[in-house]
Amino acid sequence: MSTPALSELLEPEHRVADSAGSWVWFLTSDELAATRARIAKVNARAERKGLTGRVDVAAVPATRSYAPAPGAPQVTVHGFDVTLTGEPPSYAGWRFVAAVDRLPGEAAPPVLRYPPGSDETVDNASVQPGQCDHCHTVRPRLTTYLVRHEDTGELKQIGRSCLPDFLGITVRPVILSADDLAAEIERSRGGGPTLWDIDSVLTYAYAVTAVYGWTPASNPNGLTPTRELVALAMGGSRQGREVLSEITDQLADATQKAPQIRTDLLASLTGASGYEANLAAVLAAGIVGRKQLGLAVSAIRAWQRLTQRQADAELRDQQRPTITHVGTIGDKITLTGTVTLAMAVAGYHYRSPDQMLLVIDCGSAVVKTTTSARWAYDVERGDHITITGTVKKHDDYRGIPQTVLSRPQRITISTLPTLADVPAQSAPGEGSWEVVNANEAGPRPFPGPSNALAQAPQTPNPAV
């Protein structure tokens, strides 16, 4: 999961020449710290050898932008524009003006390298490569030095091996030009984390979340966390290009939404400590380091929750005039509606059975009930059911009135027989339907003969 160094993404912009011709490097904060440490060692080494003058590192906060892939939104990173300034080294009244490098070829002009802080230039054609004004010889020396006396202004060209004798010192001085020090800076590059602009992070985080969903770093399934996918997408590596190919269709919308996400969250995050305070700090700073990347990426989830709450509030405002409590507490009522929540909840006390929590949208009323009845475990969200129960209380959830029922029963509506379904009166002794008259008063005679003995034939009693 390695990503290219920032210098590779910004090439050749990470080192440019300013209006004065000085090199300007774009460094991260860690690279700047490493550069200052290296230059401090250079200054200390010069001081030990008795050289005056010093090299200073000037840094100004700056930004750079790059595209991780052709056509991808620009990623803006924060860092520092770094230049080398200072005072050219000198010893015994002689100030170093430039290093003279000899190039291959008899007639090739030399290359002059100036120390940081030098404002003097010398005509290259006036310098003969390999010449030494101390030993008065010309030979194929690779490097000689131009020095100027600070009092008289005399300019001399001295060979490297003659410098100790010319200056009257016992050690050979190490004179570093701006190009030599540039190499020191280059060796300091690539060791520090990138500082991304918050809008760039939000852009790619929105697109990644839209395609891959949200995956925290602590997920138990071994999935790549969202923050790593965002870092890959912004990094420009091979794996990053694979992620970019998946989120390309979302990037245009993400670019438009990123500033609004930041504005919305800064207006709503009011916590004085904890997650809200930390996220607000990152959003306000506008700069995201590697350590804060996960926090910054989570802003997408926070914004989604915020917009969902706002949508719920708007819906409640629309529904509030139409949804009311129904029934009187203690009344038994029957309602029909659509199940919007069916969730198992723990029992109220130890060893009590689990129960089902049901919320039913009945149009002008919302019913909530809990029960351990078997029928409730077969109910799913979206089912259309009819229940009857006793009104326990009139409650309120997020501004929406809810009627709470106790002892709920589900009513299964079936087709009951009607008068048209009753068959015609059958003969006595055969099975038949009887139509009951609800207005009839008093006891009713049993169907058929009222007195079986009276209907029996009269025969003499043999015993008489």
C-alpha positions in Angstrom: 0.0 0.0 0.0 3.0 2.3 -0.6 2.4 5.6 -2.3 4.8 7.8 -4.3 6.8 10.4 -2.5 5.3 13.9 -2.6 8.4 15.1 -4.6 7.5 12.6 -7.4 3.9 13.9 -7.6 5.1 17.5 -7.6 8.0 17.1 -10.0 9.3 19.4 -11.3 7.4 21.9 -9.2 9.0 20.9 -5.9 12.1 22.9 -6.8 11.8 26.1 -8.9 13.8 29.3 -9.2 12.3 32.5 -7.8 12.6 35.9 -9.4 16.1 36.4 -8.0 17.3 33.0 -9.5 17.5 31.3 -6.1 16.2 27.8 -5.8 12.9 27.3 -3.9 12.0 23.9 -2.5 8.5 22.8 -1.5 8.9 20.8 1.7 6.6 19.2 4.3 7.0 20.2 7.9 9.0 17.1 8.7 11.2 17.6 5.6 11.8 21.2 6.7 12.9 20.0 10.2 15.3 17.5 8.7 16.7 20.2 6.4 17.3 22.6 9.2 19.1 19.9 11.1 21.4 19.1 8.2 22.2 22.8 7.6 22.9 23.3 11.3 25.6 20.6 11.0 27.0 22.4 8.0 27.3 25.6 9.9 28.8 23.8 12.9 31.4 22.2 10.7 32.3 25.6 9.2 32.6 27.2 12.6 35.0 24.4 13.8 37.3 25.2 10.9 37.2 28.9 11.7 35.1 30.1 8.8 32.8 33.0 9.3 29.4 33.4 7.6 26.6 31.0 7.8 23.7 29.4 5.9 20.2 30.1 6.9 17.0 28.3 5.9 14.0 30.6 5.1 10.6 28.9 5.1 7.2 30.4 4.1 3.9 28.4 4.3 2.7 27.5 0.9 0.5 25.0 -1.0 0.9 22.9 -4.2 -1.6 21.0 -6.2 -1.4 17.9 -8.3 -3.8 15.5 -10.1 -3.4 11.8 -8.9 -4.4 10.7 -12.4 -5.3 12.4 -15.6 -8.7 14.1 -15.3 -8.9 13.6 -11.5 -9.7 16.5 -9.2 -6.6 18.4 -8.0 -5.3 17.4 -4.6 -3.9 20.4 -2.7 -1.1 19.8 -0.1 0.2 22.2 2.5 3.9 22.7 3.2 6.6 25.4 3.0 8.5 27.2 0.2 12.1 26.9 1.4 15.1 29.0 0.2 18.7 29.1 1.4 20.0 32.5 2.5 22.8 33.7 4.6 26.3 35.2 4.4 29.1 33.8 2.2 31.9 32.2 4.2 35.1 34.1 4.7 38.5 33.6 6.5 41.4 35.9 7.3 39.7 38.7 5.4 39.1 36.7 2.2 35.4 36.1 1.3 34.5 33.2 -0.9 32.8 34.3 -4.1 32.3 31.1 -6.2 33.5 27.6 -6.9 34.9 27.2 -10.4 34.3 23.7 -11.9 36.2 22.6 -15.0 34.3 20.9 -17.7 35.7 18.3 -20.1 37.2 19.8 -23.2 40.1 22.3 -23.8 37.9 25.3 -24.8 34.9 24.5 -22.5 34.0 27.5 -20.3 33.9 26.8 -16.6 30.8 26.5 -14.4 30.6 28.9 -11.4 28.7 27.9 -8.3 27.9 30.6 -5.8 27.4 30.2 -2.0 24.0 31.0 -0.4 23.6 34.7 0.3 26.1 35.7 -2.4 24.9 38.7 -4.5 28.1 38.9 -6.6 28.5 37.3 -10.0 31.6 37.0 -12.2 31.8 36.7 -16.0 32.5 33.1 -16.7 34.6 33.9 -19.7 37.0 35.9 -17.5 37.9 32.8 -15.5 40.4 30.2 -16.7 39.6 26.7 -15.4 42.5 25.0 -13.4 44.4 28.3 -12.8 45.8 29.0 -9.3 47.0 32.5 -8.4 48.8 31.1 -5.3 51.1 28.6 -6.9 50.9 30.3 -10.3 50.3 27.2 -12.2 47.6 26.0 -14.6 46.7 22.4 -14.5 43.6 20.3 -15.0 42.2 20.9 -11.6 38.5 19.9 -11.2 37.7 22.7 -8.8 39.2 26.0 -7.9 37.8 28.9 -5.8 37.3 32.6 -6.4 38.0 34.7 -3.3 37.9 38.4 -2.8 39.6 40.5 -0.1 37.1 42.3 2.0 39.3 45.4 2.4 41.1 45.8 -1.0 38.6 44.1 -3.2 41.3 42.0 -4.9 39.9 38.9 -6.6 42.0 35.7 -6.7 41.5 32.2 -8.0 43.0 29.5 -5.7 43.2 25.8 -6.2 41.6 23.5 -3.7 44.8 22.0 -2.4 46.4 25.5 -2.1 43.6 26.9 0.1 45.1 25.9 3.5 48.5 27.4 2.6 46.9 30.6 1.1 44.7 31.2 4.1 47.2 30.2 6.7 45.2 27.3 8.2 46.1 23.7 8.9 42.9 22.1 7.6 41.4 22.2 4.2 38.1 24.2 4.3 35.0 22.7 3.0 33.2 25.3 0.9 29.6 24.4 0.0 27.9 26.2 -2.8 24.1 26.6 -3.1 24.1 23.5 -5.3 26.0 21.5 -2.7 23.5 22.5 -0.1 20.6 21.7 -2.5 21.8 18.1 -2.4 21.6 18.2 1.4 18.0 19.3 1.1 17.2 16.6 -1.4 18.6 14.0 1.0 16.1 15.4 3.6 13.1 14.8 1.3 10.6 12.0 1.4 10.7 11.3 5.1 7.7 13.3 6.3 3.9 12.8 6.0 1.9 14.9 3.6 -0.3 17.6 4.8 -3.5 17.6 2.7 -6.0 20.4 2.2 -9.3 19.6 3.9 -11.4 20.3 0.8 -9.2 17.7 -1.1 -9.7 15.2 1.6 -13.5 15.7 1.8 -13.8 15.5 -2.0 -12.1 12.1 -2.2 -13.7 10.9 1.0 -17.2 11.6 -0.3 -16.5 9.8 -3.5 -15.0 6.8 -1.8 -17.8 6.5 0.7 -20.4 6.8 -2.0 -18.9 3.8 -3.8 -17.4 1.6 -1.0 -19.6 2.7 1.9 -18.1 3.5 5.3 -15.5 1.2 6.8 -13.9 2.1 10.2 -10.4 1.2 11.0 -11.6 -1.2 13.7 -13.8 -3.3 11.4 -13.7 -7.0 12.3 -13.9 -8.2 8.7 -10.5 -7.2 7.5 -11.8 -4.7 5.0 -9.6 -1.8 3.9 -10.6 1.2 6.1 -12.1 4.2 4.3 -9.2 6.4 5.3 -6.7 4.1 3.6 -8.8 4.1 0.4 -8.9 7.9 0.5 -5.1 8.1 1.0 -4.6 5.7 -2.0 -6.9 7.7 -4.2 -5.0 10.9 -3.5 -1.6 9.3 -3.6 -1.3 8.3 -7.3 0.0 4.8 -6.8 -1.0 1.8 -8.9 -3.5 0.7 -6.2 -4.6 4.3 -6.0 -5.4 4.4 -9.7 -7.6 1.3 -9.2 -9.5 3.1 -6.5 -9.8 6.2 -8.8 -11.3 4.1 -11.6 -14.1 3.0 -9.3 -14.9 6.4 -7.9 -14.5 8.5 -11.1 -18.3 8.9 -11.6 -18.7 10.4 -8.1 -15.8 12.9 -8.2 -17.6 15.7 -10.0 -20.5 15.7 -7.5 -17.9 15.3 -4.6 -16.0 18.4 -5.7 -19.2 20.5 -5.5 -20.3 19.1 -2.2 -16.9 19.2 -0.3 -17.0 23.0 0.6 -20.7 22.7 1.7 -19.9 19.7 3.9 -17.2 21.7 5.7 -19.5 24.7 6.1 -22.5 22.7 7.4 -20.4 20.8 9.9 -18.6 23.9 11.3 -22.0 25.4 11.9 -23.4 22.4 13.7 -20.5 21.0 15.7 -20.9 22.6 19.1 -19.3 20.1 21.4 -16.6 21.5 23.7 -14.7 18.2 23.9 -14.4 14.8 22.4 -15.1 13.8 18.8 -17.1 17.0 17.9 -14.4 19.3 19.2 -11.6 17.4 17.4 -13.5 17.2 14.1 -14.3 20.9 14.3 -10.6 21.7 15.0 -9.5 19.8 11.9 -12.2 21.4 9.7 -11.3 24.9 10.9 -7.6 24.4 10.5 -8.1 23.4 6.9 -5.0 21.1 7.0 -5.0 17.3 7.5 -2.0 15.3 8.5 -1.7 11.5 8.3 -2.6 11.2 12.0 -5.8 13.2 11.5 -6.8 11.6 8.2 -9.2 9.1 9.7 -10.9 11.9 11.7 -11.2 14.1 8.7 -12.6 11.3 6.5 -15.2 10.6 9.2 -16.7 14.0 8.5 -18.6 12.5 5.6 -20.5 10.2 8.0 -21.1 13.0 10.4 -22.5 15.1 7.6 -24.7 12.3 6.4 -26.1 11.9 9.9 -26.6 15.7 10.1 -28.5 15.9 6.8 -30.6 12.8 7.8 -31.6 14.5 11.1 -32.5 17.7 9.1 -34.6 15.6 6.7 -36.3 13.9 9.6 -37.0 17.2 11.2 -38.6 18.6 8.0 -40.7 15.4 7.7 -41.8 15.8 11.3 -42.8 19.4 10.6 -44.9 18.2 7.7 -46.5 15.4 9.7 -47.0 17.2 13.0 -50.4 18.7 12.0 -51.8 15.4 10.7 -50.6 12.8 13.3 -52.5 12.8 16.6 -53.0 10.6 19.6 -55.9 8.2 19.3 -58.2 6.8 21.9 -58.6 7.4 25.6 -56.2 5.8 28.1 -57.8 2.5 29.1 -59.9 2.2 25.9 -59.6 -0.8 23.7 -59.0 0.2 20.1 -58.3 -1.4 16.8 -56.0 0.1 14.1 -54.6 -0.9 10.8 -51.3 0.3 9.3 -47.8 -0.5 8.0 -45.0 -1.8 10.2 -42.1 0.7 10.2 -40.1 -0.9 12.9 -39.9 -4.6 14.1 -37.1 -5.1 16.5 -36.4 -7.6 19.3 -35.7 -6.1 22.7 -34.5 -7.6 26.0 -37.1 -8.4 28.7 -37.7 -6.0 31.5 -36.2 -8.1 34.2 -34.0 -11.1 34.8 -35.2 -14.3 33.1 -38.1 -12.4 31.4 -38.5 -13.4 27.8 -37.4 -11.2 25.0 -40.1 -9.0 23.4 -40.7 -7.5 20.0 -41.0 -3.7 19.6 -43.4 -2.8 16.9 -44.0 0.7 15.5 -47.0 0.9 13.1 -47.8 3.9 10.8 -51.6 4.1 10.7 -51.7 7.3 8.6 -53.2 9.8 11.0 -51.7 7.9 14.0 -48.5 6.1 15.0 -48.8 3.1 17.3 -46.1 1.6 19.4 -46.3 -1.6 21.3 -44.2 -4.4 22.8 -45.2 -8.0 23.2 -43.8 -11.5 23.6 -46.7 -13.1 21.7 -45.6 -15.5 19.0 -47.3 -13.7 16.2 -45.1 -10.7 16.7 -42.0 -12.6 15.8 -43.4 -13.3 12.3 -44.0 -9.6 11.6 -41.5 -7.8 9.4 -41.0 -4.2 8.4 -43.4 -3.2 5.6 -46.1 -5.7 6.6 -49.7 -4.4 6.6 -51.4 -5.6 9.8 -54.4 -4.9 12.0 -54.0 -5.0 15.8 -56.2 -4.4 18.8 -55.1 -3.4 22.2 -55.6 -1.2 25.2 -54.3 2.4 25.2 -51.6 2.5 27.8 -50.4 6.1 27.3 -50.0 8.9 24.8 -46.2 9.4 24.1 -44.1 11.5 21.9 -41.0 10.6 19.8 -38.9 13.3 18.2 -42.0 15.5 18.1 -44.3 12.9 16.6 -47.3 11.8 18.7 -47.3 8.0 19.5 -50.1 6.0 20.9 -48.8 3.2 23.1 -50.8 0.0 23.3 -50.6 -2.8 25.9 -51.7 -6.5 25.5 -51.8 -6.2 21.7 -53.4 -8.9 19.5 -53.2 -9.3 15.8 -56.5 -9.6 14.0 -56.7 -11.8 11.0 -59.6 -10.7 8.8 -61.4 -13.7 7.2 -64.6 -14.0 5.2 -67.6 -14.7 7.4 -70.8 -16.5 6.2 -73.7 -14.3 5.2 -77.4 -14.9 4.9 -76.9 -15.7 1.2 -74.5 -18.5 2.2 -77.2 -20.2 4.4 -78.7 -23.3 2.7 -82.4 -23.7 2.4 -84.4 -25.4 5.3 -83.9 -29.1 5.1 -86.3 -31.9 6.0 -86.7 -32.8 9.7 -84.0 -35.0 11.0 -81.5 -33.7 8.4 -78.6 -31.3 9.2 -79.6 -27.7 8.7 -78.6 -24.1 9.3 -80.7 -22.1 11.7 -81.0 -18.3 11.4 -80.9 -16.7 14.8 -83.2 -13.7 15.4 -81.4 -11.3 17.6 -84.6 -9.5 18.6 -86.3 -12.6 19.9 -87.1 -12.5 23.6 -87.4 -15.3 26.2 -86.4 -18.9 25.9 -86.7 -20.6 22.6 -88.2 -24.1 22.1 -85.9 -26.8 21.0 -86.2 -27.3 17.3 -88.5 -30.2 16.3 -91.4 -31.7 18.4 -91.5 -30.1 21.8 -92.7 -33.2 23.6 -91.5 -36.5 22.2 -93.8 -38.5 24.6 -96.9 -36.6 23.4 -96.0 -37.5 19.8 -95.6 -41.2 20.6 -98.5 -43.6 19.8 -100.7 -44.5 22.9 -100.4 -48.2 23.8 -102.0 -50.0 26.8 -99.6 -50.7 29.6 -99.3 -54.5 29.7 -98.6 -54.3 33.4 -102.0 -52.8 34.2 
